[in-house]
Amino acid sequence: MSAEYRYRLDLDHLMASTTRYQRVRWSQRFMKRSLPIVGVLFVAVGGFALWHGEWVLGAATLLIGGFYLSMTRFSRWNTRFINRKSPHFDDDFVLRLGEEGVRSTGTNSELQVAWPAVTEAWRFREGLLLFHGPRQFFWLPDSAAVGDARREAERLLDAHVQGGLRQA
């Protein structure tokens, strides 16, 4: 048996997958929450230095603070605009999960991943997130499932992924 998902790798899919990735990875959650705090601290120190007449130190610290405050917005911008240059963007994909592993086929590419390479699988309310390397993952929304693919995919992931299917 196999489970099949059909989806288009568009901007909505990229944003949804990045959001799920950030929810699962503690380092991403920590960075997302700590960057504004670090930015505010740098701005405060820069303002204090300027108030005491330290113009170079104050200006440099204010610039660093502004950089930290803009990082979360830059991350969203990067996901939205830089990824549009990918040859996979706006491509239609068919992803099949079977006994041999995961196979993704698009118009411009084809990828086969054996089950030992799939390191984690997470179940979200809206779909599945499969990790197959550092910062490499598949986001499979339930809306992309063909037929009874959702149940079959969960069975395959429980059987083949170390640690089974985790709930997010």
ROBA-498538 format. One record per atom (N, C-alpha, C, O): atom name; residue in three letters; x, y, z. Coordinates in Angstrom, 1 decimal. Example, Ala and Ser with C-alpha at 12.3 -4.5 7.8 and 13.67 -1.06 7.14 Angstrom:
BEGIN
REC atom res   east  north     up
REC    N ALA   13.2   -5.7    7.8
REC   CA ALA   12.3   -4.5    7.8
REC    C ALA   13.2   -3.3    7.8
REC    O ALA   14.2   -3.3    8.5
REC    N SER   12.8   -2.2    7.1
REC   CA SER   13.7   -1.1    7.1
REC    C SER   12.9    0.0    7.9
REC    O SER   13.4    1.1    8.0
//
This chain:
BEGIN
REC atom res   east  north     up
REC    N MET    0.8   -1.2    0.0
REC   CA MET    0.0    0.0    0.0
REC    C MET    0.9    1.2    0.0
REC    O MET    2.0    1.2    0.5
REC    N SER    0.4    2.3   -0.5
REC   CA SER    1.1    3.6   -0.5
REC    C SER    0.1    4.7   -0.3
REC    O SER   -1.1    4.6   -0.5
REC    N ALA    0.6    5.8    0.2
REC   CA ALA   -0.1    7.0    0.4
REC    C ALA    0.3    8.1   -0.6
REC    O ALA    1.5    8.2   -0.8
REC    N GLU   -0.6    8.8   -1.2
REC   CA GLU   -0.2    9.8   -2.2
REC    C GLU   -0.7   11.1   -1.8
REC    O GLU   -1.9   11.3   -1.4
REC    N TYR    0.1   12.1   -2.0
REC   CA TYR   -0.2   13.5   -1.8
REC    C TYR    0.1   14.3   -3.0
REC    O TYR    1.2   14.1   -3.6
REC    N ARG   -0.8   15.2   -3.4
REC   CA ARG   -0.6   16.1   -4.6
REC    C ARG   -0.7   17.5   -4.1
REC    O ARG   -1.7   17.9   -3.5
REC    N TYR    0.4   18.3   -4.4
REC   CA TYR    0.3   19.7   -3.9
REC    C TYR    1.2   20.6   -4.9
REC    O TYR    2.0   20.1   -5.7
REC    N ARG    1.0   21.8   -4.7
REC   CA ARG    1.7   22.8   -5.5
REC    C ARG    2.6   23.6   -4.5
REC    O ARG    2.2   24.1   -3.5
REC    N LEU    3.9   23.7   -4.9
REC   CA LEU    4.9   24.3   -4.0
REC    C LEU    4.8   25.8   -4.3
REC    O LEU    5.7   26.4   -5.0
REC    N ASP    3.8   26.5   -3.8
REC   CA ASP    3.6   27.9   -4.0
REC    C ASP    3.9   28.7   -2.7
REC    O ASP    4.4   28.1   -1.7
REC    N LEU    3.7   29.9   -2.7
REC   CA LEU    4.0   30.8   -1.5
REC    C LEU    3.2   30.4   -0.3
REC    O LEU    3.8   30.3    0.8
REC    N ASP    2.0   30.0   -0.4
REC   CA ASP    1.2   29.6    0.8
REC    C ASP    1.8   28.3    1.4
REC    O ASP    1.9   28.1    2.6
REC    N HIS    2.2   27.4    0.5
REC   CA HIS    2.7   26.1    1.0
REC    C HIS    4.1   26.4    1.7
REC    O HIS    4.3   25.8    2.7
REC    N LEU    4.9   27.2    1.1
REC   CA LEU    6.2   27.6    1.7
REC    C LEU    6.0   28.2    3.1
REC    O LEU    6.7   27.8    4.0
REC    N MET    5.1   29.1    3.2
REC   CA MET    4.9   29.8    4.5
REC    C MET    4.3   28.8    5.5
REC    O MET    4.7   28.9    6.7
REC    N ALA    3.4   28.0    5.1
REC   CA ALA    2.8   27.0    6.0
REC    C ALA    3.9   26.0    6.5
REC    O ALA    4.0   25.7    7.7
REC    N SER    4.7   25.5    5.6
REC   CA SER    5.8   24.6    6.0
REC    C SER    6.8   25.2    6.9
REC    O SER    7.3   24.6    7.9
REC    N THR    7.2   26.5    6.6
REC   CA THR    8.2   27.2    7.5
REC    C THR    7.6   27.4    8.9
REC    O THR    8.3   27.3    9.9
REC    N THR    6.3   27.8    9.0
REC   CA THR    5.7   28.0   10.3
REC    C THR    5.7   26.7   11.1
REC    O THR    6.0   26.7   12.3
REC    N ARG    5.4   25.6   10.4
REC   CA ARG    5.4   24.3   11.2
REC    C ARG    6.8   23.9   11.6
REC    O ARG    7.0   23.4   12.7
REC    N TYR    7.8   24.1   10.7
REC   CA TYR    9.1   23.8   11.0
REC    C TYR    9.6   24.6   12.3
REC    O TYR   10.2   24.1   13.2
REC    N GLN    9.2   25.9   12.3
REC   CA GLN    9.6   26.7   13.5
REC    C GLN    8.9   26.3   14.7
REC    O GLN    9.5   26.5   15.8
REC    N ARG    7.7   25.8   14.6
REC   CA ARG    7.0   25.3   15.8
REC    C ARG    7.6   24.1   16.4
REC    O ARG    7.6   23.8   17.6
REC    N VAL    8.2   23.2   15.6
REC   CA VAL    8.8   22.0   16.1
REC    C VAL   10.2   22.1   16.6
REC    O VAL   10.5   21.5   17.6
REC    N ARG   11.0   23.0   16.0
REC   CA ARG   12.4   23.2   16.4
REC    C ARG   12.5   24.2   17.5
REC    O ARG   12.1   25.3   17.4
REC    N TRP   13.0   23.8   18.7
REC   CA TRP   13.1   24.6   19.8
REC    C TRP   14.0   25.8   19.6
REC    O TRP   13.8   26.9   20.0
REC    N SER   15.1   25.6   18.8
REC   CA SER   16.1   26.6   18.5
REC    C SER   15.4   27.7   17.7
REC    O SER   15.7   28.9   17.9
REC    N GLN   14.5   27.4   16.8
REC   CA GLN   13.8   28.4   16.0
REC    C GLN   12.8   29.2   16.9
REC    O GLN   12.7   30.4   16.7
REC    N ARG   12.1   28.5   17.8
REC   CA ARG   11.2   29.2   18.7
REC    C ARG   12.0   30.1   19.6
REC    O ARG   11.6   31.3   19.8
REC    N PHE   13.2   29.7   20.1
REC   CA PHE   14.0   30.5   21.0
REC    C PHE   14.5   31.7   20.2
REC    O PHE   14.4   32.9   20.8
REC    N MET   15.0   31.6   19.0
REC   CA MET   15.5   32.7   18.3
REC    C MET   14.4   33.7   17.9
REC    O MET   14.6   34.9   18.0
REC    N LYS   13.2   33.2   17.6
REC   CA LYS   12.1   34.0   17.2
REC    C LYS   11.7   34.9   18.3
REC    O LYS   11.3   36.1   18.2
REC    N ARG   11.7   34.4   19.6
REC   CA ARG   11.3   35.1   20.7
REC    C ARG   12.4   36.0   21.3
REC    O ARG   12.1   37.1   21.9
REC    N SER   13.7   35.6   21.2
REC   CA SER   14.8   36.3   21.8
REC    C SER   15.3   37.5   21.0
REC    O SER   15.8   38.4   21.5
REC    N LEU   15.2   37.4   19.6
REC   CA LEU   15.7   38.5   18.8
REC    C LEU   15.1   39.9   19.1
REC    O LEU   15.9   40.8   19.3
REC    N PRO   13.8   40.0   19.3
REC   CA PRO   13.3   41.4   19.7
REC    C PRO   13.8   41.8   21.0
REC    O PRO   14.1   43.0   21.2
REC    N ILE   14.0   40.9   22.0
REC   CA ILE   14.5   41.3   23.3
REC    C ILE   15.9   41.8   23.2
REC    O ILE   16.3   42.8   23.8
REC    N VAL   16.7   41.1   22.5
REC   CA VAL   18.1   41.5   22.3
REC    C VAL   18.2   42.8   21.6
REC    O VAL   19.0   43.7   21.9
REC    N GLY   17.3   43.0   20.6
REC   CA GLY   17.3   44.2   19.8
REC    C GLY   16.9   45.4   20.7
REC    O GLY   17.6   46.5   20.6
REC    N VAL   16.0   45.3   21.6
REC   CA VAL   15.6   46.3   22.5
REC    C VAL   16.7   46.6   23.5
REC    O VAL   16.9   47.8   23.8
REC    N LEU   17.4   45.6   23.9
REC   CA LEU   18.5   45.8   24.8
REC    C LEU   19.6   46.6   24.2
REC    O LEU   20.2   47.5   24.7
REC    N PHE   20.0   46.3   22.9
REC   CA PHE   21.0   47.0   22.2
REC    C PHE   20.6   48.5   21.9
REC    O PHE   21.4   49.4   22.1
REC    N VAL   19.3   48.7   21.6
REC   CA VAL   18.8   50.0   21.4
REC    C VAL   18.9   50.8   22.7
REC    O VAL   19.3   52.0   22.7
REC    N ALA   18.6   50.2   23.8
REC   CA ALA   18.6   50.9   25.1
REC    C ALA   20.1   51.3   25.5
REC    O ALA   20.4   52.4   25.9
REC    N VAL   21.0   50.3   25.2
REC   CA VAL   22.4   50.6   25.5
REC    C VAL   23.0   51.7   24.6
REC    O VAL   23.7   52.5   25.0
REC    N GLY   22.5   51.6   23.3
REC   CA GLY   23.0   52.6   22.3
REC    C GLY   22.4   54.0   22.7
REC    O GLY   23.2   55.0   22.6
REC    N GLY   21.2   54.1   23.2
REC   CA GLY   20.6   55.4   23.6
REC    C GLY   21.4   55.9   24.8
REC    O GLY   21.6   57.1   24.9
REC    N PHE   21.7   55.0   25.7
REC   CA PHE   22.4   55.4   27.0
REC    C PHE   23.8   55.9   26.6
REC    O PHE   24.3   56.9   27.1
REC    N ALA   24.5   55.2   25.6
REC   CA ALA   25.8   55.7   25.2
REC    C ALA   25.7   57.0   24.5
REC    O ALA   26.6   57.9   24.7
REC    N LEU   24.7   57.2   23.7
REC   CA LEU   24.6   58.5   23.0
REC    C LEU   24.3   59.6   24.0
REC    O LEU   24.8   60.8   23.9
REC    N TRP   23.5   59.3   25.0
REC   CA TRP   23.2   60.3   26.1
REC    C TRP   24.4   60.8   26.8
REC    O TRP   24.5   61.9   27.3
REC    N HIS   25.4   59.8   27.0
REC   CA HIS   26.6   60.1   27.7
REC    C HIS   27.7   60.6   26.7
REC    O HIS   28.9   60.8   27.1
REC    N GLY   27.4   60.9   25.5
REC   CA GLY   28.4   61.5   24.6
REC    C GLY   29.2   60.5   23.8
REC    O GLY   30.2   61.0   23.1
REC    N GLU   29.0   59.2   23.9
REC   CA GLU   29.8   58.2   23.2
REC    C GLU   29.1   58.0   21.9
REC    O GLU   28.3   57.1   21.7
REC    N TRP   29.4   58.8   20.9
REC   CA TRP   28.7   58.8   19.6
REC    C TRP   29.0   57.6   18.8
REC    O TRP   28.1   57.0   18.2
REC    N VAL   30.3   57.2   18.7
REC   CA VAL   30.6   56.0   17.9
REC    C VAL   30.0   54.7   18.5
REC    O VAL   29.4   53.9   17.8
REC    N LEU   30.2   54.5   19.8
REC   CA LEU   29.7   53.4   20.4
REC    C LEU   28.1   53.4   20.4
REC    O LEU   27.5   52.3   20.1
REC    N GLY   27.6   54.5   20.6
REC   CA GLY   26.1   54.6   20.6
REC    C GLY   25.5   54.3   19.2
REC    O GLY   24.5   53.6   19.1
REC    N ALA   26.1   54.9   18.2
REC   CA ALA   25.6   54.7   16.8
REC    C ALA   25.7   53.2   16.4
REC    O ALA   24.8   52.7   15.8
REC    N ALA   26.9   52.6   16.7
REC   CA ALA   27.1   51.2   16.4
REC    C ALA   26.1   50.3   17.1
REC    O ALA   25.6   49.4   16.5
REC    N THR   25.9   50.6   18.4
REC   CA THR   25.0   49.8   19.2
REC    C THR   23.5   50.0   18.7
REC    O THR   22.8   49.0   18.6
REC    N LEU   23.2   51.2   18.3
REC   CA LEU   21.8   51.4   17.7
REC    C LEU   21.6   50.6   16.4
REC    O LEU   20.6   50.1   16.2
REC    N LEU   22.7   50.6   15.6
REC   CA LEU   22.6   49.9   14.3
REC    C LEU   22.4   48.4   14.6
REC    O LEU   21.6   47.7   13.9
REC    N ILE   23.2   47.9   15.5
REC   CA ILE   23.1   46.4   15.8
REC    C ILE   21.7   46.1   16.4
REC    O ILE   21.1   45.1   16.0
REC    N GLY   21.2   47.0   17.2
REC   CA GLY   19.8   46.8   17.8
REC    C GLY   18.8   46.8   16.7
REC    O GLY   17.8   46.0   16.7
REC    N GLY   18.9   47.8   15.8
REC   CA GLY   18.0   47.8   14.6
REC    C GLY   18.0   46.6   13.8
REC    O GLY   17.0   46.1   13.3
REC    N PHE   19.2   46.1   13.6
REC   CA PHE   19.4   44.8   12.9
REC    C PHE   18.7   43.7   13.6
REC    O PHE   17.9   42.9   12.9
REC    N TYR   18.8   43.5   14.9
REC   CA TYR   18.2   42.4   15.6
REC    C TYR   16.7   42.6   15.6
REC    O TYR   15.9   41.6   15.5
REC    N LEU   16.2   43.8   15.7
REC   CA LEU   14.7   44.1   15.6
REC    C LEU   14.1   43.7   14.3
REC    O LEU   13.0   43.4   14.2
REC    N SER   14.9   43.9   13.2
REC   CA SER   14.4   43.6   11.9
REC    C SER   14.6   42.2   11.4
REC    O SER   14.1   41.8   10.4
REC    N MET   15.3   41.3   12.2
REC   CA MET   15.6   40.0   11.8
REC    C MET   14.3   39.1   11.6
REC    O MET   14.3   38.4   10.6
REC    N THR   13.3   39.2   12.4
REC   CA THR   12.1   38.4   12.2
REC    C THR   11.4   38.8   11.0
REC    O THR   10.9   37.9   10.2
REC    N ARG   11.3   40.1   10.7
REC   CA ARG   10.7   40.5    9.4
REC    C ARG   11.5   40.1    8.2
REC    O ARG   11.0   39.7    7.2
REC    N PHE   12.9   40.1    8.4
REC   CA PHE   13.7   39.7    7.3
REC    C PHE   13.6   38.2    7.0
REC    O PHE   13.6   37.8    5.8
REC    N SER   13.4   37.4    8.0
REC   CA SER   13.2   36.0    7.9
REC    C SER   11.9   35.7    7.1
REC    O SER   11.9   34.9    6.2
REC    N ARG   10.8   36.4    7.3
REC   CA ARG    9.6   36.3    6.6
REC    C ARG    9.8   36.7    5.1
REC    O ARG    9.4   36.1    4.2
REC    N TRP   10.5   37.9    4.9
REC   CA TRP   10.8   38.4    3.6
REC    C TRP   11.6   37.3    2.8
REC    O TRP   11.4   37.1    1.6
REC    N ASN   12.6   36.8    3.5
REC   CA ASN   13.5   35.8    2.9
REC    C ASN   12.7   34.6    2.4
REC    O ASN   12.8   34.1    1.2
REC    N THR   11.8   34.1    3.2
REC   CA THR   10.9   33.0    2.8
REC    C THR   10.0   33.3    1.7
REC    O THR    9.8   32.5    0.7
REC    N ARG    9.5   34.5    1.7
REC   CA ARG    8.5   34.9    0.6
REC    C ARG    9.2   35.2   -0.7
REC    O ARG    8.7   34.8   -1.7
REC    N PHE   10.3   35.9   -0.7
REC   CA PHE   10.9   36.4   -2.0
REC    C PHE   12.1   35.7   -2.5
REC    O PHE   12.2   35.5   -3.7
REC    N ILE   13.0   35.3   -1.6
REC   CA ILE   14.2   34.6   -2.1
REC    C ILE   13.9   33.2   -2.6
REC    O ILE   14.5   32.8   -3.6
REC    N ASN   12.9   32.5   -1.9
REC   CA ASN   12.6   31.2   -2.4
REC    C ASN   11.9   31.2   -3.7
REC    O ASN   11.8   30.1   -4.3
REC    N ARG   11.4   32.3   -4.2
REC   CA ARG   10.7   32.4   -5.5
REC    C ARG   11.7   32.1   -6.6
REC    O ARG   11.3   31.8   -7.7
REC    N LYS   13.0   32.2   -6.4
REC   CA LYS   14.0   31.9   -7.4
REC    C LYS   14.3   30.4   -7.5
REC    O LYS   15.0   30.0   -8.5
REC    N SER   13.8   29.6   -6.6
REC   CA SER   14.0   28.2   -6.7
REC    C SER   13.4   27.6   -8.0
REC    O SER   12.3   28.0   -8.3
REC    N PRO   14.0   26.6   -8.6
REC   CA PRO   13.4   26.0   -9.7
REC    C PRO   12.2   25.2   -9.4
REC    O PRO   11.4   24.8  -10.3
REC    N HIS   12.0   24.9   -8.1
REC   CA HIS   10.9   24.1   -7.6
REC    C HIS    9.7   25.0   -7.3
REC    O HIS    8.6   24.4   -7.1
REC    N PHE    9.8   26.3   -7.3
REC   CA PHE    8.7   27.2   -6.9
REC    C PHE    7.6   27.1   -8.0
REC    O PHE    7.9   27.1   -9.2
REC    N ASP    6.4   27.1   -7.6
REC   CA ASP    5.2   26.9   -8.4
REC    C ASP    5.2   25.7   -9.3
REC    O ASP    4.7   25.6  -10.4
REC    N ASP    5.8   24.6   -8.7
REC   CA ASP    5.9   23.3   -9.4
REC    C ASP    4.8   22.4   -8.7
REC    O ASP    4.6   22.5   -7.5
REC    N ASP    4.2   21.6   -9.5
REC   CA ASP    3.3   20.6   -9.0
REC    C ASP    4.0   19.3   -8.6
REC    O ASP    4.8   18.8   -9.4
REC    N PHE    3.8   18.8   -7.4
REC   CA PHE    4.5   17.7   -6.9
REC    C PHE    3.5   16.6   -6.5
REC    O PHE    2.4   16.8   -6.1
REC    N VAL    4.0   15.3   -6.7
REC   CA VAL    3.3   14.1   -6.3
REC    C VAL    4.2   13.4   -5.3
REC    O VAL    5.3   13.1   -5.7
REC    N LEU    3.8   13.3   -4.1
REC   CA LEU    4.6   12.6   -3.1
REC    C LEU    4.0   11.3   -2.7
REC    O LEU    2.8   11.3   -2.3
REC    N ARG    4.7   10.2   -2.8
REC   CA ARG    4.2    8.9   -2.4
REC    C ARG    5.0    8.3   -1.3
REC    O ARG    6.2    8.3   -1.3
REC    N LEU    4.3    7.9   -0.3
REC   CA LEU    4.9    7.1    0.8
REC    C LEU    4.6    5.7    0.6
REC    O LEU    3.4    5.3    0.5
REC    N GLY    5.6    4.8    0.5
REC   CA GLY    5.4    3.4    0.3
REC    C GLY    6.3    2.6    1.3
REC    O GLY    7.0    3.2    2.1
REC    N GLU    6.3    1.3    1.1
REC   CA GLU    7.1    0.5    1.9
REC    C GLU    8.6    0.7    1.7
REC    O GLU    9.4    0.5    2.6
REC    N GLU    9.0    1.2    0.5
REC   CA GLU   10.4    1.4    0.3
REC    C GLU   10.9    2.8    0.7
REC    O GLU   12.1    3.0    0.9
REC    N GLY   10.0    3.7    0.9
REC   CA GLY   10.4    5.1    1.4
REC    C GLY    9.5    6.2    0.9
REC    O GLY    8.3    5.9    0.6
REC    N VAL   10.0    7.3    0.7
REC   CA VAL    9.3    8.5    0.3
REC    C VAL    9.8    8.9   -1.1
REC    O VAL   11.0    9.0   -1.3
REC    N ARG    8.9    9.1   -2.0
REC   CA ARG    9.3    9.5   -3.4
REC    C ARG    8.5   10.7   -3.8
REC    O ARG    7.3   10.7   -3.8
REC    N SER    9.3   11.8   -4.1
REC   CA SER    8.7   13.0   -4.6
REC    C SER    9.0   13.3   -6.0
REC    O SER   10.2   13.2   -6.4
REC    N THR    8.0   13.5   -6.8
REC   CA THR    8.1   13.7   -8.2
REC    C THR    7.5   15.1   -8.6
REC    O THR    6.3   15.3   -8.4
REC    N GLY    8.3   15.9   -9.2
REC   CA GLY    7.8   17.2   -9.7
REC    C GLY    8.1   17.3  -11.2
REC    O GLY    8.6   16.4  -11.8
REC    N THR    7.7   18.4  -11.8
REC   CA THR    7.9   18.7  -13.2
REC    C THR    9.4   18.8  -13.5
REC    O THR    9.9   18.3  -14.5
REC    N ASN   10.2   19.4  -12.6
REC   CA ASN   11.6   19.6  -12.8
REC    C ASN   12.5   18.7  -12.0
REC    O ASN   13.7   18.8  -12.2
REC    N SER   12.0   17.9  -11.1
REC   CA SER   12.9   17.1  -10.2
REC    C SER   12.2   15.8   -9.8
REC    O SER   11.0   15.6   -9.9
REC    N GLU   13.1   15.0   -9.2
REC   CA GLU   12.6   13.7   -8.6
REC    C GLU   13.5   13.4   -7.5
REC    O GLU   14.7   13.5   -7.6
REC    N LEU   12.9   13.0   -6.3
REC   CA LEU   13.7   12.7   -5.1
REC    C LEU   13.2   11.4   -4.5
REC    O LEU   12.0   11.3   -4.3
REC    N GLN   14.1   10.5   -4.2
REC   CA GLN   13.7    9.3   -3.4
REC    C GLN   14.5    9.3   -2.1
REC    O GLN   15.7    9.4   -2.1
REC    N VAL   13.7    9.1   -1.0
REC   CA VAL   14.3    9.1    0.3
REC    C VAL   14.0    7.7    0.9
REC    O VAL   12.8    7.4    1.1
REC    N ALA   14.9    7.0    1.3
REC   CA ALA   14.7    5.7    2.0
REC    C ALA   14.2    6.0    3.4
REC    O ALA   14.5    7.0    4.0
REC    N TRP   13.5    5.0    4.0
REC   CA TRP   13.0    5.2    5.4
REC    C TRP   14.0    5.5    6.4
REC    O TRP   13.8    6.3    7.3
REC    N PRO   15.2    4.9    6.4
REC   CA PRO   16.2    5.2    7.4
REC    C PRO   16.7    6.7    7.4
REC    O PRO   17.1    7.2    8.4
REC    N ALA   16.5    7.4    6.3
REC   CA ALA   16.9    8.8    6.2
REC    C ALA   15.8    9.7    6.7
REC    O ALA   16.1   10.9    7.0
REC    N VAL   14.6    9.2    6.9
REC   CA VAL   13.5   10.0    7.5
REC    C VAL   13.7   10.0    9.0
REC    O VAL   13.4    8.9    9.6
REC    N THR   14.1   11.1    9.6
REC   CA THR   14.5   11.1   11.0
REC    C THR   13.4   11.3   12.0
REC    O THR   13.4   10.8   13.1
REC    N GLU   12.4   12.2   11.5
REC   CA GLU   11.3   12.5   12.4
REC    C GLU   10.1   12.7   11.6
REC    O GLU   10.1   13.0   10.4
REC    N ALA    8.9   12.4   12.2
REC   CA ALA    7.6   12.7   11.6
REC    C ALA    6.7   13.3   12.7
REC    O ALA    6.6   12.7   13.8
REC    N TRP    6.1   14.4   12.3
REC   CA TRP    5.2   15.1   13.3
REC    C TRP    3.8   15.2   12.7
REC    O TRP    3.7   15.5   11.5
REC    N ARG    2.8   15.0   13.5
REC   CA ARG    1.4   15.1   13.1
REC    C ARG    0.9   16.4   13.6
REC    O ARG    0.9   16.6   14.8
REC    N PHE    0.5   17.3   12.7
REC   CA PHE   -0.2   18.6   13.1
REC    C PHE   -1.7   18.4   12.8
REC    O PHE   -2.1   17.4   12.1
REC    N ARG   -2.4   19.3   13.3
REC   CA ARG   -3.9   19.2   13.0
REC    C ARG   -4.2   19.3   11.5
REC    O ARG   -5.1   18.8   11.1
REC    N GLU   -3.3   20.1   10.8
REC   CA GLU   -3.5   20.3    9.4
REC    C GLU   -2.8   19.4    8.5
REC    O GLU   -3.0   19.5    7.2
REC    N GLY   -1.8   18.6    9.0
REC   CA GLY   -1.0   17.7    8.1
REC    C GLY    0.2   17.1    8.8
REC    O GLY    0.2   17.0   10.0
REC    N LEU    1.1   16.6    7.9
REC   CA LEU    2.3   15.9    8.4
REC    C LEU    3.6   16.7    8.1
REC    O LEU    3.6   17.3    7.0
REC    N LEU    4.5   16.6    8.9
REC   CA LEU    5.8   17.2    8.7
REC    C LEU    6.9   16.1    8.8
REC    O LEU    7.0   15.5    9.9
REC    N LEU    7.6   15.8    7.7
REC   CA LEU    8.6   14.8    7.7
REC    C LEU   10.0   15.4    7.5
REC    O LEU   10.2   16.2    6.6
REC    N PHE   10.9   15.0    8.4
REC   CA PHE   12.3   15.5    8.3
REC    C PHE   13.1   14.4    7.7
REC    O PHE   13.1   13.2    8.0
REC    N HIS   14.0   14.8    6.7
REC   CA HIS   14.9   13.9    6.1
REC    C HIS   16.3   14.4    5.9
REC    O HIS   17.0   14.1    5.0
REC    N GLY   16.7   15.2    6.9
REC   CA GLY   18.0   15.8    6.9
REC    C GLY   18.0   17.1    7.7
REC    O GLY   16.9   17.6    8.1
REC    N PRO   19.2   17.7    7.9
REC   CA PRO   19.2   18.9    8.6
REC    C PRO   18.5   20.0    7.7
REC    O PRO   19.0   20.3    6.6
REC    N ARG   17.5   20.6    8.3
REC   CA ARG   16.7   21.7    7.6
REC    C ARG   16.1   21.2    6.3
REC    O ARG   15.8   22.1    5.4
REC    N GLN   15.9   19.9    6.1
REC   CA GLN   15.2   19.4    5.0
REC    C GLN   14.0   18.7    5.4
REC    O GLN   14.1   17.8    6.3
REC    N PHE   12.8   19.1    4.9
REC   CA PHE   11.6   18.5    5.3
REC    C PHE   10.5   18.6    4.3
REC    O PHE   10.6   19.4    3.3
REC    N PHE    9.5   17.7    4.4
REC   CA PHE    8.4   17.8    3.6
REC    C PHE    7.2   18.2    4.4
REC    O PHE    7.0   17.7    5.5
REC    N TRP    6.4   19.1    3.9
REC   CA TRP    5.1   19.5    4.6
REC    C TRP    4.0   18.9    3.7
REC    O TRP    3.9   19.2    2.5
REC    N LEU    3.2   18.0    4.3
REC   CA LEU    2.1   17.3    3.6
REC    C LEU    0.8   17.7    4.2
REC    O LEU    0.3   17.1    5.2
REC    N PRO    0.1   18.7    3.7
REC   CA PRO   -1.2   19.1    4.2
REC    C PRO   -2.2   18.1    4.0
REC    O PRO   -2.2   17.4    2.9
REC    N ASP   -3.2   17.9    4.9
REC   CA ASP   -4.2   16.9    4.7
REC    C ASP   -5.1   17.2    3.5
REC    O ASP   -5.6   16.3    2.9
REC    N SER   -5.1   18.5    3.1
REC   CA SER   -5.9   18.8    1.9
REC    C SER   -5.3   18.3    0.6
REC    O SER   -6.0   18.2   -0.4
REC    N ALA   -4.0   17.9    0.7
REC   CA ALA   -3.3   17.3   -0.5
REC    C ALA   -3.4   15.8   -0.6
REC    O ALA   -3.0   15.2   -1.6
REC    N ALA   -4.0   15.2    0.4
REC   CA ALA   -4.1   13.7    0.4
REC    C ALA   -5.1   13.2   -0.6
REC    O ALA   -6.1   13.8   -0.8
REC    N VAL   -4.7   12.2   -1.3
REC   CA VAL   -5.5   11.6   -2.3
REC    C VAL   -6.2   10.3   -1.7
REC    O VAL   -5.5    9.4   -1.3
REC    N GLY   -7.5   10.3   -1.7
REC   CA GLY   -8.2    9.2   -1.1
REC    C GLY   -8.0    9.0    0.4
REC    O GLY   -8.1   10.0    1.2
REC    N ASP   -7.6    7.8    0.8
REC   CA ASP   -7.4    7.5    2.2
REC    C ASP   -5.9    7.5    2.6
REC    O ASP   -5.4    6.8    3.4
REC    N ALA   -5.2    8.5    2.0
REC   CA ALA   -3.8    8.6    2.1
REC    C ALA   -3.4    9.0    3.6
REC    O ALA   -2.3    8.6    4.1
REC    N ARG   -4.2    9.7    4.2
REC   CA ARG   -3.9   10.2    5.6
REC    C ARG   -3.7    9.0    6.5
REC    O ARG   -2.6    8.9    7.3
REC    N ARG   -4.6    8.1    6.6
REC   CA ARG   -4.5    6.9    7.5
REC    C ARG   -3.3    6.0    7.1
REC    O ARG   -2.6    5.5    7.9
REC    N GLU   -3.1    5.8    5.8
REC   CA GLU   -2.0    5.0    5.3
REC    C GLU   -0.7    5.6    5.6
REC    O GLU    0.2    4.9    6.0
REC    N ALA   -0.6    6.9    5.4
REC   CA ALA    0.7    7.6    5.7
REC    C ALA    1.0    7.5    7.2
REC    O ALA    2.2    7.3    7.6
REC    N GLU    0.0    7.6    8.1
REC   CA GLU    0.3    7.5    9.5
REC    C GLU    0.7    6.1    9.9
REC    O GLU    1.6    5.9   10.7
REC    N ARG    0.1    5.1    9.2
REC   CA ARG    0.5    3.7    9.5
REC    C ARG    2.0    3.5    9.1
REC    O ARG    2.8    2.9    9.8
REC    N LEU    2.3    4.0    7.9
REC   CA LEU    3.7    3.8    7.4
REC    C LEU    4.7    4.6    8.2
REC    O LEU    5.8    4.0    8.5
REC    N LEU    4.4    5.8    8.7
REC   CA LEU    5.3    6.5    9.5
REC    C LEU    5.5    5.9   10.9
REC    O LEU    6.6    5.8   11.4
REC    N ASP    4.4    5.4   11.5
REC   CA ASP    4.6    4.6   12.7
REC    C ASP    5.4    3.4   12.6
REC    O ASP    6.2    3.1   13.5
REC    N ALA    5.3    2.8   11.4
REC   CA ALA    6.1    1.5   11.2
REC    C ALA    7.6    1.8   10.9
REC    O ALA    8.4    0.9   11.3
REC    N HIS    7.9    2.8   10.2
REC   CA HIS    9.2    3.0    9.6
REC    C HIS   10.1    4.1   10.2
REC    O HIS   11.3    4.0   10.1
REC    N VAL    9.5    5.1   10.9
REC   CA VAL   10.3    6.2   11.4
REC    C VAL   10.6    5.9   12.9
REC    O VAL    9.7    5.5   13.7
REC    N GLN   11.9    6.0   13.2
REC   CA GLN   12.3    5.8   14.6
REC    C GLN   11.6    6.8   15.5
REC    O GLN   11.7    8.0   15.3
REC    N GLY   11.0    6.3   16.5
REC   CA GLY   10.2    7.1   17.4
REC    C GLY    8.8    7.3   17.0
REC    O GLY    8.0    7.8   17.8
REC    N GLY    8.4    6.8   15.8
REC   CA GLY    7.0    6.8   15.4
REC    C GLY    6.6    8.2   15.0
REC    O GLY    7.4    9.2   14.9
REC    N LEU    5.3    8.4   14.9
REC   CA LEU    4.7    9.6   14.5
REC    C LEU    4.4   10.4   15.8
REC    O LEU    3.7   10.0   16.7
REC    N ARG    5.0   11.6   15.9
REC   CA ARG    4.8   12.4   17.1
REC    C ARG    3.7   13.4   16.9
REC    O ARG    3.4   13.9   15.8
REC    N GLN    3.0   13.8   18.0
REC   CA GLN    2.0   14.8   17.9
REC    C GLN    2.5   16.1   18.2
REC    O GLN    3.3   16.3   19.2
REC    N ALA    2.2   17.1   17.4
REC   CA ALA    2.7   18.5   17.7
REC    C ALA    1.7   19.3   18.5
REC    O ALA    2.0   20.5   18.8
//
